[in-house]
Amino acid sequence: MKTKLATAVCVLAITFGGVTSSRAAGDRDALVIVADALVIRPGCLVATAIGSALFVVTLPISAVSRSVKRTANTLVIKPARATFTRPLGDVEELADY
């Protein structure tokens, strides 16, 4: 068992000894796209669902005050646009929503 482990370690050391190191920091766009797809988009989807529910609850009040369009835009349309129409990885555009 010890000889197999020692052999495996030696083979890995020789194999990885010739590999040049590289940095992934130069590929920042890929990291932003992955973060957008895995964290930001689901968060925007949750915000859309919560905003839609809140819009339905506040609909009588906004109808009386004649602000249905503004309320719908703020609670439903802006989060939905941030979720579904924004290009993937374009997190700077989130400030507009």
N, C-alpha and C positions, 0 to 999 in steps of 0.2 A: 504494500500500500504506500509506504514511504517513497519507494523508488518511482512509482507512477506519479505521485504528487510532485516529486522533485523533477521528473522528466517534463511534466506539463508546465511547471513554472519556468524551466529553462527554455522550452519551446516558445512560450508566450513572451519571455524576455527577449529572445532573439528576434521574434516576429515583430514586436512592437518597438524594438530598438531602432529599426530602420524607418519608421513612420515619422514623417515630418508633422510637427504640430501646426495647427491652424486655429484661428480665432473665429468664433461665430458672431462676434460683436459687429462686424462689418455688414452682416445680413440682418439689419434692424427691421427692415420692412417685413420680413417673414415673421419675426417675433410679434410685431404689431398686428399682423393679419391673424396669427394664431390667437393672440389675446382677444382680438375683436370677436373672432368666431366662438371662442370658448367661454369668455367672461362677459364682454360688453353686450353682444347680441342677446344672450339669454336674459341679462338684466333689463335691456330695453323691452324685451317681450313681456317680462313680468310687470314693468312699468306701464305698458300698454294695457295689460289685463286689469291691473289695479285702477288705472285711470278710467277705463271703460266702466268698471263697477262703480267707481266714485261718480262718474258722469251720470249714470242712471239714478243714483241716489240723489244727486243735486239737481236733477232735471226739473222738478217742480219749482224749485227756488229760482233757477236760471230762467225758466219760462216766464215767471212773474216779473223778474227784473229785466226781461228782454235781452239777455246776454247768452243765449243758447249757442250761437256761433262761436263766440269767444271762448266759452267754457269747453265746447267740443274741440276746438282747435288746441287749447292748452292741455286738456286731459287725455284726448284720444289721438288726434291727428299728428301732433308733433312726435309723441313716442312711437307711433306706428310708422311714420316716415323714417325715424332714426333706426327702426328695426328692419324694415323691409325695402326701402328705396335707397338708402345710403350705400355707397360703394364699400366693399369689404376692405377694412384696413384704413379707412379715411376717418380717423378719430378726431381730427381737427374740425370736421364739419359738425361734430356733436354739439359744439358751443352754439351753433345756429339754431339747434332744436331746443 
